[in-house]
Amino acid sequence: MSNPMSALALVCYASVAVPLAVATWANRRTSLLHTIFWTWLCWLVWGLALSAADRRLDYVALCLTGCAGIAVFGARRPGVAAWNFVVTGLMVILLLPLAEGAATDTEFDLGWFRIIFLIGLLGMTITNYLPTWLALGAVWLFVACWWVMAGLLTQHEMAQRQLVALSLAPAPWLAWLCWWIGQLGRTDFDRRWLAFRDRYGLVWGLRLREQFNHSAAAAGWDAKLTWAGLRRGPALDDDERTEMEERLAALMKRFMPE
């Protein structure tokens, strides 16, 4: 049975295209461009799911949300294009319950193993951004996803789809706003580091920070890269600052342009 969104819910959902378009332009030269593609696809399917009372579309929307998050973990050159095959394979595996139901002409049923797997996938996606300035948007997305997941767990049609649309739409807006706030009053070095950390999340952020700190220790720089930014010592001179900026840019070369 169709359950079209109200005008307000439709406007809120459509407004998500604005932060998505901004993210697409901002990441057009980064290794996250493929992730943006998955995010656009996810957004379109969410629109279909919210416009129809069909648990199968709810499930596909959740699967694509998880796949968009997993796409970030392979966003490093070279190999970012090949990672799409991994994400596509994951999506195929996740969609097997739909194929099984169509082949056997039975009611759509996930089973607890697949539900737990999907919850874990969404949990990885959300957790990757919790320590960043995008945390508020990630939490908002988690709330919307859990609301939809509850419908799958109870094996009933998702209730209050209008409220789900209204709760889902603010997530990218909040992420964008918090990212902008996080850039205020920062040095050029910290701004560049936070731009990477907030884009790529916990996994890649920890990896790059570890590599930079190893380089700093080897070079004898009186500085350490923390999760919040660079911590400089009094013995650091201008030449060393320049070298640190060059080293950070070199470490980000596989991810982001100069």
Contacts in CASP RR format, 6 or more apart in sequence:
PFRMAT RR
TARGET T0000
AUTHOR 0000-0000-0000
METHOD contacts of the structure
MODEL  1
MSNPMSALALVCYASVAVPLAVATWANRRTSLLHTIFWTWLCWLVWGLAL
SAADRRLDYVALCLTGCAGIAVFGARRPGVAAWNFVVTGLMVILLLPLAE
GAATDTEFDLGWFRIIFLIGLLGMTITNYLPTWLALGAVWLFVACWWVMA
GLLTQHEMAQRQLVALSLAPAPWLAWLCWWIGQLGRTDFDRRWLAFRDRY
GLVWGLRLREQFNHSAAAAGWDAKLTWAGLRRGPALDDDERTEMEERLAA
LMKRFMPE
1 53 0 8 1.000
2 51 0 8 1.000
2 52 0 8 1.000
2 53 0 8 1.000
3 51 0 8 1.000
3 52 0 8 1.000
3 53 0 8 1.000
3 161 0 8 1.000
4 51 0 8 1.000
5 13 0 8 1.000
5 50 0 8 1.000
5 51 0 8 1.000
5 161 0 8 1.000
5 162 0 8 1.000
5 165 0 8 1.000
6 162 0 8 1.000
8 162 0 8 1.000
8 166 0 8 1.000
9 50 0 8 1.000
9 161 0 8 1.000
9 162 0 8 1.000
9 165 0 8 1.000
9 166 0 8 1.000
10 165 0 8 1.000
12 165 0 8 1.000
12 166 0 8 1.000
12 169 0 8 1.000
12 170 0 8 1.000
13 46 0 8 1.000
13 47 0 8 1.000
13 50 0 8 1.000
13 165 0 8 1.000
13 168 0 8 1.000
13 169 0 8 1.000
15 169 0 8 1.000
15 173 0 8 1.000
16 43 0 8 1.000
16 168 0 8 1.000
16 169 0 8 1.000
16 172 0 8 1.000
16 173 0 8 1.000
17 43 0 8 1.000
19 172 0 8 1.000
19 173 0 8 1.000
19 175 0 8 1.000
19 176 0 8 1.000
20 36 0 8 1.000
20 39 0 8 1.000
20 40 0 8 1.000
20 43 0 8 1.000
20 172 0 8 1.000
22 176 0 8 1.000
23 36 0 8 1.000
23 39 0 8 1.000
23 172 0 8 1.000
23 176 0 8 1.000
24 33 0 8 1.000
24 36 0 8 1.000
24 40 0 8 1.000
27 33 0 8 1.000
27 35 0 8 1.000
27 36 0 8 1.000
27 199 0 8 1.000
29 256 0 8 1.000
29 257 0 8 1.000
30 75 0 8 1.000
30 199 0 8 1.000
30 255 0 8 1.000
30 256 0 8 1.000
30 257 0 8 1.000
31 74 0 8 1.000
31 75 0 8 1.000
31 76 0 8 1.000
31 77 0 8 1.000
31 80 0 8 1.000
31 254 0 8 1.000
31 255 0 8 1.000
31 256 0 8 1.000
32 72 0 8 1.000
32 75 0 8 1.000
32 199 0 8 1.000
32 200 0 8 1.000
32 255 0 8 1.000
34 71 0 8 1.000
34 75 0 8 1.000
34 80 0 8 1.000
34 81 0 8 1.000
34 83 0 8 1.000
34 84 0 8 1.000
35 68 0 8 1.000
35 69 0 8 1.000
35 71 0 8 1.000
35 72 0 8 1.000
35 75 0 8 1.000
38 64 0 8 1.000
38 67 0 8 1.000
38 68 0 8 1.000
38 69 0 8 1.000
38 71 0 8 1.000
38 87 0 8 1.000
39 68 0 8 1.000
41 64 0 8 1.000
41 68 0 8 1.000
42 61 0 8 1.000
42 64 0 8 1.000
42 65 0 8 1.000
42 67 0 8 1.000
42 68 0 8 1.000
45 57 0 8 1.000
45 60 0 8 1.000
45 61 0 8 1.000
45 64 0 8 1.000
46 61 0 8 1.000
46 64 0 8 1.000
46 65 0 8 1.000
46 168 0 8 1.000
47 61 0 8 1.000
47 165 0 8 1.000
48 57 0 8 1.000
48 61 0 8 1.000
49 57 0 8 1.000
49 58 0 8 1.000
49 60 0 8 1.000
49 61 0 8 1.000
49 148 0 8 1.000
50 161 0 8 1.000
50 164 0 8 1.000
50 165 0 8 1.000
50 168 0 8 1.000
53 157 0 8 1.000
53 158 0 8 1.000
53 161 0 8 1.000
54 157 0 8 1.000
55 108 0 8 1.000
55 151 0 8 1.000
55 152 0 8 1.000
55 155 0 8 1.000
55 157 0 8 1.000
55 158 0 8 1.000
56 98 0 8 1.000
56 108 0 8 1.000
58 148 0 8 1.000
58 151 0 8 1.000
58 152 0 8 1.000
58 158 0 8 1.000
59 97 0 8 1.000
59 98 0 8 1.000
59 108 0 8 1.000
59 110 0 8 1.000
59 118 0 8 1.000
59 152 0 8 1.000
60 95 0 8 1.000
60 98 0 8 1.000
61 148 0 8 1.000
62 118 0 8 1.000
62 122 0 8 1.000
62 145 0 8 1.000
62 148 0 8 1.000
62 149 0 8 1.000
62 152 0 8 1.000
63 91 0 8 1.000
63 94 0 8 1.000
63 95 0 8 1.000
63 118 0 8 1.000
63 121 0 8 1.000
64 91 0 8 1.000
65 122 0 8 1.000
65 125 0 8 1.000
65 141 0 8 1.000
65 145 0 8 1.000
66 118 0 8 1.000
66 121 0 8 1.000
66 122 0 8 1.000
66 124 0 8 1.000
66 125 0 8 1.000
67 87 0 8 1.000
67 90 0 8 1.000
67 91 0 8 1.000
67 94 0 8 1.000
68 125 0 8 1.000
69 124 0 8 1.000
69 125 0 8 1.000
69 128 0 8 1.000
70 86 0 8 1.000
70 87 0 8 1.000
70 90 0 8 1.000
70 121 0 8 1.000
70 124 0 8 1.000
70 125 0 8 1.000
71 83 0 8 1.000
71 84 0 8 1.000
71 87 0 8 1.000
72 128 0 8 1.000
72 200 0 8 1.000
72 201 0 8 1.000
72 203 0 8 1.000
72 204 0 8 1.000
73 83 0 8 1.000
73 128 0 8 1.000
73 203 0 8 1.000
73 204 0 8 1.000
74 80 0 8 1.000
74 83 0 8 1.000
74 86 0 8 1.000
75 83 0 8 1.000
75 200 0 8 1.000
75 204 0 8 1.000
75 255 0 8 1.000
76 204 0 8 1.000
76 254 0 8 1.000
76 255 0 8 1.000
77 254 0 8 1.000
77 255 0 8 1.000
78 254 0 8 1.000
94 114 0 8 1.000
94 117 0 8 1.000
94 118 0 8 1.000
94 121 0 8 1.000
97 108 0 8 1.000
97 109 0 8 1.000
97 110 0 8 1.000
97 111 0 8 1.000
97 114 0 8 1.000
98 108 0 8 1.000
100 106 0 8 1.000
101 107 0 8 1.000
101 108 0 8 1.000
101 109 0 8 1.000
109 155 0 8 1.000
110 118 0 8 1.000
110 152 0 8 1.000
115 149 0 8 1.000
115 152 0 8 1.000
115 153 0 8 1.000
118 149 0 8 1.000
119 149 0 8 1.000
122 142 0 8 1.000
122 145 0 8 1.000
122 149 0 8 1.000
123 142 0 8 1.000
126 138 0 8 1.000
126 139 0 8 1.000
126 141 0 8 1.000
126 142 0 8 1.000
126 145 0 8 1.000
127 202 0 8 1.000
128 201 0 8 1.000
128 202 0 8 1.000
128 203 0 8 1.000
129 135 0 8 1.000
129 137 0 8 1.000
129 138 0 8 1.000
129 175 0 8 1.000
129 198 0 8 1.000
129 201 0 8 1.000
129 202 0 8 1.000
130 138 0 8 1.000
130 139 0 8 1.000
130 202 0 8 1.000
131 201 0 8 1.000
131 202 0 8 1.000
131 227 0 8 1.000
132 197 0 8 1.000
132 198 0 8 1.000
132 201 0 8 1.000
132 202 0 8 1.000
133 178 0 8 1.000
133 179 0 8 1.000
133 181 0 8 1.000
133 182 0 8 1.000
133 194 0 8 1.000
133 198 0 8 1.000
134 175 0 8 1.000
134 178 0 8 1.000
134 179 0 8 1.000
134 198 0 8 1.000
134 201 0 8 1.000
135 178 0 8 1.000
136 174 0 8 1.000
136 175 0 8 1.000
136 178 0 8 1.000
137 170 0 8 1.000
137 171 0 8 1.000
137 172 0 8 1.000
137 174 0 8 1.000
137 175 0 8 1.000
137 178 0 8 1.000
138 171 0 8 1.000
138 175 0 8 1.000
140 167 0 8 1.000
140 168 0 8 1.000
140 170 0 8 1.000
140 171 0 8 1.000
140 174 0 8 1.000
141 168 0 8 1.000
141 171 0 8 1.000
143 167 0 8 1.000
144 164 0 8 1.000
144 167 0 8 1.000
144 168 0 8 1.000
144 171 0 8 1.000
147 158 0 8 1.000
147 160 0 8 1.000
147 163 0 8 1.000
147 164 0 8 1.000
147 167 0 8 1.000
148 158 0 8 1.000
148 164 0 8 1.000
150 158 0 8 1.000
151 157 0 8 1.000
151 158 0 8 1.000
151 159 0 8 1.000
158 164 0 8 1.000
179 198 0 8 1.000
182 194 0 8 1.000
182 198 0 8 1.000
183 191 0 8 1.000
183 194 0 8 1.000
183 195 0 8 1.000
186 194 0 8 1.000
187 230 0 8 1.000
188 245 0 8 1.000
189 229 0 8 1.000
189 230 0 8 1.000
189 241 0 8 1.000
189 244 0 8 1.000
189 245 0 8 1.000
189 248 0 8 1.000
190 229 0 8 1.000
190 230 0 8 1.000
192 245 0 8 1.000
192 248 0 8 1.000
192 249 0 8 1.000
192 252 0 8 1.000
193 225 0 8 1.000
193 229 0 8 1.000
193 230 0 8 1.000
193 248 0 8 1.000
194 229 0 8 1.000
195 256 0 8 1.000
196 204 0 8 1.000
196 205 0 8 1.000
196 208 0 8 1.000
196 252 0 8 1.000
196 255 0 8 1.000
196 256 0 8 1.000
197 205 0 8 1.000
197 208 0 8 1.000
197 227 0 8 1.000
199 256 0 8 1.000
200 208 0 8 1.000
200 255 0 8 1.000
204 255 0 8 1.000
208 251 0 8 1.000
208 252 0 8 1.000
209 225 0 8 1.000
209 226 0 8 1.000
209 227 0 8 1.000
211 251 0 8 1.000
212 225 0 8 1.000
212 247 0 8 1.000
212 248 0 8 1.000
212 251 0 8 1.000
213 224 0 8 1.000
213 225 0 8 1.000
215 247 0 8 1.000
215 251 0 8 1.000
216 223 0 8 1.000
216 224 0 8 1.000
216 225 0 8 1.000
216 244 0 8 1.000
216 247 0 8 1.000
219 240 0 8 1.000
219 243 0 8 1.000
219 247 0 8 1.000
221 236 0 8 1.000
221 240 0 8 1.000
221 243 0 8 1.000
221 244 0 8 1.000
222 232 0 8 1.000
222 233 0 8 1.000
222 234 0 8 1.000
222 235 0 8 1.000
222 236 0 8 1.000
222 240 0 8 1.000
223 230 0 8 1.000
223 231 0 8 1.000
223 232 0 8 1.000
223 233 0 8 1.000
223 236 0 8 1.000
223 240 0 8 1.000
223 244 0 8 1.000
224 230 0 8 1.000
224 231 0 8 1.000
225 231 0 8 1.000
230 244 0 8 1.000
232 241 0 8 1.000
249 258 0 8 1.000
END
